[in-house]
Amino acid sequence: MNQTKDFHKQLVEACKANDAKAQMQLYDLYCKAMCTIAIRYVKDAFVAEDIMQDSFIKAFQNIHSFKGEVTFGAWLKRIVINNSLDWLKKQKLELVSINEEVYEKIEETDDWSIAYSFKADFIANAIQSLKEKYSVVLSLYLLEGYDHQEISQVLGITEVTSRTHLMRGKKQLQELLKEQQYVEGY
């Protein structure tokens, strides 16, 4: 494990010296994972691939700002997520603020339990099938670990709207999972 960490550190240092071979090695190590992350948000493999490519370009152009406080993969993942969200914003993702009354109901019904077991891939696909505004918030919250304050800043929405989208997306996701359980008899 320590050898892998040292190897990645050496690759990053070589990239800082504009070593094309090291850049290609980092690309090969992370391209599939970063494309998967982009697909979670944009739901289009071709767009996700473009975002992933642009993210690598941005990462290599700004590699000198990488201080090693987090892993290179975590740093790159943040770039991919931000580029994905920027693409969504350009597509004029409309997020509507909801009044304060909804917020109180969300806090009361924050139950994530599901009575059935499902494979992670199925759940990820189910999240992607939701309306974009719900799937983005669910992905940021559940898969990336963002809190509502971070989501509101990244998407330019209020925390109340973030909580509302999370609640509604969760409800739709639970319904999809229940339907699937009924159809396939999980």
C-alpha positions in Angstrom: 0.0 0.0 0.0 2.8 2.4 0.9 4.6 1.5 -2.4 1.5 2.5 -4.3 1.3 5.8 -2.4 4.9 6.5 -3.2 4.5 5.6 -6.8 1.5 8.0 -7.2 3.6 10.7 -5.5 6.4 10.1 -7.9 4.0 10.3 -10.9 2.6 13.6 -9.6 6.1 15.0 -9.2 7.0 13.9 -12.7 3.8 15.5 -14.0 4.8 18.8 -12.3 8.0 18.5 -14.5 5.7 18.1 -17.6 6.6 14.4 -18.1 4.1 13.2 -20.7 4.7 9.6 -19.9 3.8 10.2 -16.2 0.7 12.1 -17.3 -0.3 9.1 -19.4 0.2 6.8 -16.5 -1.9 8.9 -14.2 -4.5 9.1 -16.9 -4.6 5.4 -17.3 -4.9 4.9 -13.5 -7.8 7.2 -13.1 -9.7 7.6 -16.4 -12.3 4.9 -15.9 -13.2 5.9 -12.3 -13.4 9.6 -13.3 -15.6 8.9 -16.3 -17.9 6.8 -14.0 -18.2 9.8 -11.6 -19.0 12.2 -14.5 -21.7 9.8 -15.8 -23.4 9.9 -12.4 -24.1 13.6 -13.0 -24.5 14.1 -16.7 -26.0 10.7 -17.6 -24.5 10.7 -21.1 -21.4 8.7 -21.7 -20.0 10.9 -24.5 -20.5 14.1 -22.5 -19.0 12.4 -19.4 -15.9 11.4 -21.4 -15.5 15.0 -22.6 -15.8 16.2 -19.0 -13.3 13.6 -17.8 -10.8 14.6 -20.6 -11.3 18.3 -19.7 -10.8 17.5 -16.1 -7.5 15.8 -16.8 -6.3 18.8 -18.9 -7.3 21.2 -16.1 -5.6 19.0 -13.5 -2.3 18.8 -15.5 -2.5 22.6 -16.2 -2.9 23.2 -12.4 -0.8 20.4 -11.1 1.5 22.8 -9.3 -1.4 23.8 -7.1 -1.7 20.2 -5.9 -0.1 20.2 -2.4 -0.7 16.5 -1.6 -3.0 17.3 1.4 -5.4 14.7 -0.2 -4.7 11.9 -2.7 -4.3 12.9 -6.3 -7.5 10.8 -7.0 -9.5 12.8 -4.5 -8.2 16.1 -5.9 -9.0 15.0 -9.5 -12.4 13.7 -8.4 -13.3 17.1 -7.1 -12.3 18.6 -10.4 -14.5 16.1 -12.3 -17.5 16.8 -10.0 -17.1 20.5 -10.4 -16.8 20.2 -14.2 -19.9 18.0 -14.3 -21.9 20.4 -12.2 -20.7 23.3 -14.4 -21.9 21.4 -17.5 -25.3 20.9 -15.8 -25.5 24.6 -15.0 -24.8 25.4 -18.6 -27.7 23.2 -19.5 -29.8 25.5 -17.4 -30.7 23.0 -14.7 -33.7 24.7 -13.1 -33.8 24.3 -9.4 -36.8 26.0 -7.7 -36.6 27.2 -4.1 -39.2 25.7 -1.8 -40.7 27.5 1.2 -39.6 26.9 4.8 -42.6 24.7 5.6 -41.2 21.8 3.6 -37.9 21.9 5.6 -39.6 21.0 8.9 -41.3 18.0 7.3 -38.0 16.8 5.8 -36.4 16.7 9.2 -39.3 14.6 10.6 -39.1 12.0 7.8 -35.4 11.5 7.4 -35.6 7.7 7.3 -33.2 5.9 4.8 -34.2 2.4 5.6 -35.2 0.1 2.8 -36.8 -3.3 3.5 -35.0 -5.1 0.7 -31.4 -5.6 -0.3 -30.3 -4.4 -3.7 -27.0 -4.4 -5.6 -25.1 -1.1 -5.6 -25.1 -1.0 -9.4 -28.9 -1.2 -9.4 -29.2 1.6 -6.9 -26.8 3.8 -8.8 -28.8 3.2 -12.0 -32.0 3.9 -10.2 -30.6 7.2 -8.9 -29.6 8.2 -12.5 -33.1 7.5 -13.7 -34.6 10.2 -11.4 -35.2 13.8 -12.5 -31.9 15.5 -12.9 -32.3 17.9 -10.0 -33.0 15.0 -7.6 -30.3 12.7 -9.0 -27.6 15.4 -8.7 -28.5 16.2 -5.1 -28.8 12.5 -4.2 -25.4 11.7 -5.8 -23.7 14.6 -4.1 -25.2 13.7 -0.7 -25.1 9.9 -0.8 -22.2 9.0 -3.1 -19.8 12.0 -2.6 -20.6 12.8 1.0 -21.4 16.5 0.5 -23.6 18.1 3.2 -26.5 20.5 2.4 -24.4 23.6 2.9 -21.8 22.4 0.3 -24.5 21.3 -2.1 -26.2 24.6 -1.9 -23.0 26.4 -2.6 -22.0 24.2 -5.5 -25.4 24.2 -7.2 -26.3 27.8 -6.3 -29.5 26.8 -4.4 -30.6 27.2 -0.8 -30.0 24.6 1.8 -33.8 24.2 2.0 -34.0 23.4 -1.7 -31.2 20.9 -1.3 -33.0 19.2 1.5 -36.2 19.2 -0.4 -34.6 17.7 -3.5 -33.0 15.1 -1.4 -36.3 14.2 0.3 -38.2 14.0 -3.0 -35.4 12.1 -4.7 -35.2 9.7 -1.8 -38.9 9.1 -1.9 -38.9 8.5 -5.7 -35.9 6.2 -5.3 -37.6 4.2 -2.6 -40.7 3.8 -4.9 -38.4 2.6 -7.8 -36.8 0.1 -5.5 -40.1 -1.1 -4.2 -41.4 -1.5 -7.8 -38.3 -3.4 -8.8 -38.6 -5.7 -5.8 -42.2 -6.4 -6.7 -41.3 -7.1 -10.4 -38.2 -9.2 -9.8 -39.2 -10.7 -6.5 -35.9 -9.8 -4.7 
